[in-house]
């Protein structure tokens, strides 16, 4: 029986994958082996000794102490693509909001309340101040062609836009899903020079923080319209404020309110609604539940943010999963320790990701506690787990 703690309200769909026969699920579980979380911050949380996995029902993992988890051999999962359609739909909406000044028009229209029979006349007289261009025939630059970016690009093609995209790390799946009408650019400068609208779908990293800055904006067309549905900190707030004031940037649409952004001229600020749909929340919860189940029960790792992907079939014997540092000699030490007990290794898989690695040994007999202690004590080993034969 596995114990699961929920740190936020999670869709009831998780119970379809974490059944009552094998799991107990509670918000106040004191010693969980798995945690399901959405937005709750875990940085000041004491991680329980028995904790094996954390699954975030969402794409970002800024609320989870990744390095601390890795040191303890805790697998951290996210759910990329589960909320992609919800975010992409809002981005398409943002294209219109940033182009036609619909928000400003609505706010102005409300000021006519109480004018009685004059409302229609005043509307016709005042609407000219909210004129904005159509998107059809304009060029949209999509920076980042992952699950969300690809959907946005395809949607914009359907709106009659010319779409250009840049992503040096595009996956095979994303490439296959992308419309042939999307032109691939080889640099950000190509996007900046050609695009009338630019939408950003990239993670917040050291190299991307503040990348929407004066230097980048200076390479863009005059009157460019920017959309940021990734992270607030992609923008240098001072540089963006100046560009909006001067008109170099005609509008800025973002899903991340900050004090700085709320004070910007011609900024459309949406209250982080990207994934706020019932369908998205259910999709994320389902993916998170599947991932945590597959790891707890079988040792399979898919969509981990701190460890390599390890896809496993049916076990060829007893499965031993070892999370360890990616250092020379560890795999041979594991094999030697098992071989010294006259236990055959039927199959072995080893995958690495940066400084971290996972090795799975499928062996002919269940290791005793002494062998498990020996494996755990090897230099660089972070955690050892076993799974019964017939997994």
PANUKOL-824234 format. One record per residue (C-alpha): x, y, z; residue in one letter; residue number from 1; chain. Coordinates in steps of 0.001 Angstrom, whole numbers, plus 500000, padded with zeros to 6 digits. Layout:
BEGIN
MIPA      X      Y      Z code pos unit
MIPA      X      Y      Z    A NUM    A
...
END
This chain:
BEGIN
MIPA      X      Y      Z code pos unit
MIPA 500000 500000 500000    X   1    A
MIPA 501542 503273 498854    X   2    A
MIPA 500834 506522 500714    X   3    A
MIPA 500243 509671 498659    X   4    A
MIPA 500070 513238 499953    X   5    A
MIPA 498271 515977 498009    X   6    A
MIPA 499548 519515 498628    X   7    A
MIPA 496795 521146 496543    X   8    A
MIPA 493305 520233 495457    X   9    A
MIPA 493861 517693 492682    X  10    A
MIPA 491210 516441 490268    X  11    A
MIPA 489349 513343 491424    X  12    A
MIPA 490533 511615 488246    X  13    A
MIPA 493660 510528 490139    X  14    A
MIPA 491617 507839 491903    X  15    A
MIPA 491136 506065 488577    X  16    A
MIPA 494899 505452 488453    X  17    A
MIPA 495758 505340 492143    X  18    A
MIPA 493129 502876 493311    X  19    A
MIPA 492091 502277 496907    X  20    A
MIPA 493481 498719 496817    X  21    A
MIPA 497061 499973 496431    X  22    A
MIPA 497006 503606 497558    X  23    A
MIPA 495912 505842 500391    X  24    A
MIPA 495608 509500 499406    X  25    A
MIPA 495343 512337 501909    X  26    A
MIPA 496342 515981 502268    X  27    A
MIPA 497627 515336 505802    X  28    A
MIPA 499579 512127 505104    X  29    A
MIPA 502604 512396 507455    X  30    A
MIPA 504934 509896 505769    X  31    A
MIPA 504184 509860 502030    X  32    A
MIPA 506023 507844 499421    X  33    A
MIPA 504573 510068 496717    X  34    A
MIPA 503440 513694 496581    X  35    A
MIPA 501040 515257 494082    X  36    A
MIPA 501354 519042 493890    X  37    A
MIPA 500247 521933 491730    X  38    A
MIPA 501346 525398 492899    X  39    A
MIPA 502196 524876 496590    X  40    A
MIPA 505782 525832 497431    X  41    A
MIPA 507884 522950 498739    X  42    A
MIPA 511139 524853 499234    X  43    A
MIPA 510765 525157 503016    X  44    A
MIPA 509244 521703 503410    X  45    A
MIPA 511072 518889 505211    X  46    A
MIPA 511149 516026 502726    X  47    A
MIPA 510093 512771 504450    X  48    A
MIPA 512608 509907 504518    X  49    A
MIPA 510205 507564 502733    X  50    A
MIPA 509462 510014 499919    X  51    A
MIPA 510267 508442 496544    X  52    A
MIPA 508571 510691 493991    X  53    A
MIPA 506929 514075 493473    X  54    A
MIPA 504607 514695 490530    X  55    A
MIPA 503701 518247 489589    X  56    A
MIPA 500335 518567 487858    X  57    A
MIPA 501673 521215 485507    X  58    A
MIPA 504745 522008 483446    X  59    A
MIPA 506777 524382 485628    X  60    A
MIPA 508620 523078 488682    X  61    A
MIPA 509900 526316 490239    X  62    A
MIPA 507972 525480 493419    X  63    A
MIPA 509930 522250 493975    X  64    A
MIPA 513506 522055 495381    X  65    A
MIPA 514906 519991 492497    X  66    A
MIPA 518533 519800 493691    X  67    A
MIPA 517503 518795 497201    X  68    A
MIPA 515256 516076 495801    X  69    A
MIPA 518005 514719 493567    X  70    A
MIPA 520433 514489 496471    X  71    A
MIPA 517894 512316 498281    X  72    A
MIPA 517151 510138 495245    X  73    A
MIPA 513625 511524 494829    X  74    A
MIPA 512271 511540 491280    X  75    A
MIPA 510482 514735 490270    X  76    A
MIPA 507945 514581 487442    X  77    A
MIPA 506036 517249 485565    X  78    A
MIPA 503268 517008 482982    X  79    A
MIPA 504458 518701 479787    X  80    A
MIPA 501800 519044 477142    X  81    A
MIPA 498876 518182 479405    X  82    A
MIPA 497744 521809 479515    X  83    A
MIPA 499083 522728 476071    X  84    A
MIPA 495724 523183 474381    X  85    A
MIPA 494399 525396 477173    X  86    A
MIPA 497432 527683 477015    X  87    A
MIPA 497493 527737 473216    X  88    A
MIPA 493847 528816 473063    X  89    A
MIPA 494598 531700 475444    X  90    A
MIPA 497615 532742 473368    X  91    A
MIPA 495413 532936 470267    X  92    A
MIPA 493003 535027 472322    X  93    A
MIPA 495983 537168 473370    X  94    A
MIPA 496841 537808 469733    X  95    A
MIPA 493464 539453 469296    X  96    A
MIPA 493570 541322 472590    X  97    A
MIPA 496998 542731 471817    X  98    A
MIPA 496077 543701 468280    X  99    A
MIPA 492598 545212 468540    X 100    A
MIPA 492763 546843 472012    X 101    A
MIPA 489606 545014 472988    X 102    A
MIPA 490366 545331 476721    X 103    A
MIPA 490801 549101 476509    X 104    A
MIPA 487595 549364 474504    X 105    A
MIPA 485617 547368 477039    X 106    A
MIPA 486952 549437 479934    X 107    A
MIPA 486052 552660 478090    X 108    A
MIPA 482581 551395 477178    X 109    A
MIPA 481807 550844 480854    X 110    A
MIPA 482418 554539 481500    X 111    A
MIPA 479338 555271 479404    X 112    A
MIPA 477102 553708 482035    X 113    A
MIPA 474427 556216 483019    X 114    A
MIPA 474502 558181 479724    X 115    A
MIPA 471108 556785 478710    X 116    A
MIPA 470080 557430 475141    X 117    A
MIPA 473469 559032 474379    X 118    A
MIPA 475355 555719 474731    X 119    A
MIPA 475015 554669 471071    X 120    A
MIPA 476102 558078 469779    X 121    A
MIPA 479018 558327 472195    X 122    A
MIPA 480106 554809 471250    X 123    A
MIPA 480332 555678 467564    X 124    A
MIPA 482176 558907 468356    X 125    A
MIPA 484711 557345 470711    X 126    A
MIPA 485494 553961 469180    X 127    A
MIPA 488183 555288 466827    X 128    A
MIPA 490697 555445 469680    X 129    A
MIPA 490637 551629 469887    X 130    A
MIPA 491341 550828 466255    X 131    A
MIPA 493838 548014 465754    X 132    A
MIPA 495127 545872 462886    X 133    A
MIPA 493846 542496 461747    X 134    A
MIPA 496214 539552 462199    X 135    A
MIPA 495454 537975 458821    X 136    A
MIPA 498420 538376 456481    X 137    A
MIPA 500746 539481 459284    X 138    A
MIPA 503813 537552 460377    X 139    A
MIPA 503864 535742 463733    X 140    A
MIPA 507190 534660 465183    X 141    A
MIPA 506963 531701 467555    X 142    A
MIPA 509957 531300 469851    X 143    A
MIPA 509899 527733 471194    X 144    A
MIPA 508091 525039 469232    X 145    A
MIPA 507230 522599 471978    X 146    A
MIPA 503720 521334 472687    X 147    A
MIPA 502265 524824 473211    X 148    A
MIPA 504303 526667 470590    X 149    A
MIPA 503433 524113 467901    X 150    A
MIPA 499705 524426 468631    X 151    A
MIPA 499936 528227 468534    X 152    A
MIPA 501833 528114 465244    X 153    A
MIPA 499274 525790 463663    X 154    A
MIPA 496383 527872 464989    X 155    A
MIPA 497866 531054 463565    X 156    A
MIPA 498218 529390 460161    X 157    A
MIPA 494485 528737 460360    X 158    A
MIPA 493945 532465 460969    X 159    A
MIPA 495749 533284 457739    X 160    A
MIPA 498981 534474 459331    X 161    A
MIPA 502475 533894 458003    X 162    A
MIPA 504195 531915 460746    X 163    A
MIPA 507914 531619 461362    X 164    A
MIPA 509411 529637 464236    X 165    A
MIPA 512683 529223 466075    X 166    A
MIPA 513618 526301 468312    X 167    A
MIPA 517101 524752 468175    X 168    A
MIPA 515956 521926 470448    X 169    A
MIPA 512689 520966 468769    X 170    A
MIPA 511633 517380 469502    X 171    A
MIPA 510701 514839 466857    X 172    A
MIPA 507094 514755 468125    X 173    A
MIPA 506770 518542 467918    X 174    A
MIPA 508343 518608 464463    X 175    A
MIPA 505857 516017 463188    X 176    A
MIPA 502900 517937 464643    X 177    A
MIPA 503954 521244 463090    X 178    A
MIPA 502224 522509 459952    X 179    A
MIPA 504382 522445 456834    X 180    A
MIPA 503436 526089 456334    X 181    A
MIPA 505526 527132 459344    X 182    A
MIPA 508870 528487 458180    X 183    A
MIPA 511843 527422 460290    X 184    A
MIPA 514274 530172 461298    X 185    A
MIPA 517875 529468 462258    X 186    A
MIPA 518279 532366 464689    X 187    A
MIPA 516355 534685 466961    X 188    A
MIPA 517523 537621 464834    X 189    A
MIPA 515493 536256 461906    X 190    A
MIPA 512387 536258 464093    X 191    A
MIPA 513092 539793 465313    X 192    A
MIPA 513633 541175 461811    X 193    A
MIPA 510534 539648 460186    X 194    A
MIPA 507779 539293 462789    X 195    A
MIPA 504912 541701 463385    X 196    A
MIPA 503928 539641 466437    X 197    A
MIPA 506253 537520 468581    X 198    A
MIPA 505101 534924 471114    X 199    A
MIPA 507510 533304 473567    X 200    A
MIPA 507201 529668 474676    X 201    A
MIPA 510531 528938 476339    X 202    A
MIPA 511512 527936 479888    X 203    A
MIPA 512905 530387 482417    X 204    A
MIPA 516613 529580 482613    X 205    A
MIPA 519745 531512 483448    X 206    A
MIPA 520247 532281 479761    X 207    A
MIPA 516624 533252 479068    X 208    A
MIPA 515963 535446 482109    X 209    A
MIPA 515582 539039 480959    X 210    A
MIPA 516055 538066 477311    X 211    A
MIPA 513223 540370 476178    X 212    A
MIPA 515490 543370 476656    X 213    A
MIPA 516611 546565 474959    X 214    A
MIPA 519121 544762 472732    X 215    A
MIPA 516551 542245 471489    X 216    A
MIPA 513787 544832 471124    X 217    A
MIPA 516125 547042 469119    X 218    A
MIPA 516319 544325 466458    X 219    A
MIPA 512538 544071 466183    X 220    A
MIPA 510188 545895 463840    X 221    A
MIPA 508774 549216 465008    X 222    A
MIPA 505321 548627 466484    X 223    A
MIPA 505932 544938 467175    X 224    A
MIPA 503430 543225 469472    X 225    A
MIPA 504809 540791 472064    X 226    A
MIPA 503137 537889 473872    X 227    A
MIPA 504665 536195 476892    X 228    A
MIPA 502784 533173 478226    X 229    A
MIPA 505903 531443 479582    X 230    A
MIPA 507292 533318 482606    X 231    A
MIPA 507200 536960 483712    X 232    A
MIPA 510960 537082 484222    X 233    A
MIPA 511722 536486 480542    X 234    A
MIPA 511221 540254 480229    X 235    A
MIPA 513542 542964 481473    X 236    A
MIPA 510836 545154 482975    X 237    A
MIPA 512688 548464 482681    X 238    A
MIPA 513618 547909 479027    X 239    A
MIPA 510124 546722 478126    X 240    A
MIPA 508519 549696 479891    X 241    A
MIPA 510701 552089 477887    X 242    A
MIPA 509870 550310 474607    X 243    A
MIPA 506124 550526 475306    X 244    A
MIPA 506405 554209 476214    X 245    A
MIPA 508241 555006 472982    X 246    A
MIPA 505902 552925 470812    X 247    A
MIPA 508694 550626 469623    X 248    A
MIPA 506566 547868 471152    X 249    A
MIPA 502896 548522 470390    X 250    A
MIPA 501501 546121 472976    X 251    A
MIPA 502582 543477 475459    X 252    A
MIPA 500275 540606 476392    X 253    A
MIPA 501227 538405 479328    X 254    A
MIPA 499670 535830 481631    X 255    A
MIPA 501897 536863 484554    X 256    A
MIPA 500886 539965 486517    X 257    A
MIPA 503669 541752 488403    X 258    A
MIPA 503743 545226 489932    X 259    A
MIPA 505997 546392 487104    X 260    A
MIPA 503820 544969 484338    X 261    A
MIPA 500606 546367 485820    X 262    A
MIPA 502078 549877 485462    X 263    A
MIPA 503126 549428 481819    X 264    A
MIPA 501451 551382 479042    X 265    A
MIPA 499590 549222 476484    X 266    A
MIPA 500050 546030 478486    X 267    A
MIPA 497279 543432 478547    X 268    A
MIPA 497700 541568 481814    X 269    A
MIPA 495852 538267 482229    X 270    A
MIPA 495729 536710 485740    X 271    A
MIPA 497605 533468 484959    X 272    A
MIPA 494671 531750 483280    X 273    A
MIPA 496719 529647 480848    X 274    A
MIPA 495928 526279 482373    X 275    A
MIPA 492739 527309 484156    X 276    A
MIPA 490299 525025 482389    X 277    A
MIPA 488582 521923 483784    X 278    A
MIPA 490008 519892 480908    X 279    A
MIPA 493565 521043 481562    X 280    A
MIPA 493431 520371 485297    X 281    A
MIPA 492061 516886 484654    X 282    A
MIPA 494678 516134 481987    X 283    A
MIPA 497511 517257 484270    X 284    A
MIPA 496183 515250 487214    X 285    A
MIPA 495793 512135 485077    X 286    A
MIPA 499335 512381 483696    X 287    A
MIPA 500807 513055 487141    X 288    A
MIPA 498958 510082 488641    X 289    A
MIPA 500067 507739 485845    X 290    A
MIPA 503701 508807 486189    X 291    A
MIPA 503848 508437 489940    X 292    A
MIPA 502078 505044 489743    X 293    A
MIPA 504420 503718 487057    X 294    A
MIPA 507454 504723 489075    X 295    A
MIPA 506253 503531 492478    X 296    A
MIPA 505028 500178 491199    X 297    A
MIPA 507351 499416 488283    X 298    A
MIPA 510336 501753 488415    X 299    A
MIPA 509532 503418 485091    X 300    A
MIPA 510588 507060 484715    X 301    A
MIPA 508892 509284 482146    X 302    A
MIPA 508849 513110 482100    X 303    A
MIPA 511232 513496 485014    X 304    A
MIPA 512893 516893 485346    X 305    A
MIPA 515886 515641 487328    X 306    A
MIPA 516571 512089 486124    X 307    A
MIPA 516835 510377 482736    X 308    A
MIPA 513922 508686 481038    X 309    A
MIPA 513847 504964 481812    X 310    A
MIPA 511152 503060 479916    X 311    A
MIPA 510755 499483 481103    X 312    A
MIPA 508887 496436 479854    X 313    A
MIPA 507998 493354 481846    X 314    A
MIPA 510692 492425 484334    X 315    A
MIPA 513088 489573 483600    X 316    A
MIPA 513324 488526 487234    X 317    A
MIPA 513676 490747 490291    X 318    A
MIPA 514159 494402 489439    X 319    A
MIPA 516663 496556 491334    X 320    A
MIPA 516620 500267 490520    X 321    A
MIPA 519581 502377 491567    X 322    A
MIPA 519673 506173 491407    X 323    A
MIPA 523260 507364 491468    X 324    A
MIPA 525699 510044 490423    X 325    A
MIPA 526971 509783 486869    X 326    A
MIPA 530513 508790 487803    X 327    A
MIPA 532876 506141 486381    X 328    A
MIPA 533013 502838 488219    X 329    A
MIPA 529580 502833 489823    X 330    A
MIPA 527989 500416 487337    X 331    A
MIPA 530877 497954 487624    X 332    A
MIPA 530693 498201 491433    X 333    A
MIPA 526970 497382 491327    X 334    A
MIPA 527591 494393 489039    X 335    A
MIPA 530457 493132 491183    X 336    A
MIPA 528434 493324 494378    X 337    A
MIPA 525600 491324 492817    X 338    A
MIPA 527941 488826 491136    X 339    A
MIPA 529773 488182 494394    X 340    A
MIPA 526509 486718 495760    X 341    A
MIPA 526287 484298 492798    X 342    A
MIPA 523211 486140 491514    X 343    A
MIPA 522816 486325 487733    X 344    A
MIPA 522063 489616 486022    X 345    A
MIPA 519435 488827 483361    X 346    A
MIPA 519184 492340 481996    X 347    A
MIPA 520666 495767 482711    X 348    A
MIPA 519673 499265 481622    X 349    A
MIPA 521671 502372 482489    X 350    A
MIPA 520711 505908 481508    X 351    A
MIPA 522299 509210 482453    X 352    A
MIPA 521252 512841 482451    X 353    A
MIPA 523945 515350 483280    X 354    A
MIPA 525393 514516 486683    X 355    A
MIPA 522678 511974 487493    X 356    A
MIPA 522021 508429 486348    X 357    A
MIPA 519665 505496 486838    X 358    A
MIPA 520712 501867 486523    X 359    A
MIPA 518182 499036 486516    X 360    A
MIPA 519377 495494 487188    X 361    A
MIPA 517027 492589 486580    X 362    A
MIPA 518430 489697 488560    X 363    A
MIPA 517652 486048 489274    X 364    A
MIPA 516953 486321 493019    X 365    A
MIPA 515673 488859 495521    X 366    A
MIPA 518692 490518 497201    X 367    A
MIPA 518901 490179 500966    X 368    A
MIPA 519115 493206 503236    X 369    A
MIPA 522882 492869 503555    X 370    A
MIPA 523342 493211 499787    X 371    A
MIPA 520939 496146 499652    X 372    A
MIPA 522887 497859 502421    X 373    A
MIPA 526087 497226 500487    X 374    A
MIPA 524632 498750 497317    X 375    A
MIPA 523319 501760 499239    X 376    A
MIPA 526746 502280 500786    X 377    A
MIPA 528554 502514 497435    X 378    A
MIPA 530083 505922 496824    X 379    A
MIPA 527749 507978 494608    X 380    A
MIPA 524631 505852 495154    X 381    A
MIPA 521636 507978 496188    X 382    A
MIPA 518843 505398 496493    X 383    A
MIPA 518188 501702 495869    X 384    A
MIPA 514738 500217 495274    X 385    A
MIPA 513581 496652 494593    X 386    A
MIPA 510506 495328 492776    X 387    A
MIPA 509176 491805 493083    X 388    A
MIPA 509444 489290 490255    X 389    A
MIPA 506674 489477 487675    X 390    A
MIPA 506514 493258 487621    X 391    A
END
